């Protein structure tokens, strides 16, 4: 069975950061993971003390990959969730976005892996 070609994690992260930069959305890599196959978590900080973290998942009804909410609430709680995820998988990348209006440029805007 042939598998669909995939971008390396490092390439995807660089492209995503560039797209955010072009939209004037501040973003930072807060944890670097495996450059080839590390998974990526995206933290959205809305600058009001609240945050949301996203992870890639599979939509079983369509078979496609989608971004889903991993955690949301007070920023400190979301950070604790991300720290636990990193403890379990040190290959994870974590990108933090600062966007008051919640813009992430993930699937809803056409960015996929």
Secondary structure, 3 states (H helix, E strand, C coil): CCCCCCCCHHHHHHHHHHHHHHCCCEEEEEECCCCCCCCEEEEEECCCCEEEEEEEEECCCCCCEEEEEEEEEEHHHHHHHHHHHHHHCCCCEEEEEECCCCCCCCHHHCCCC
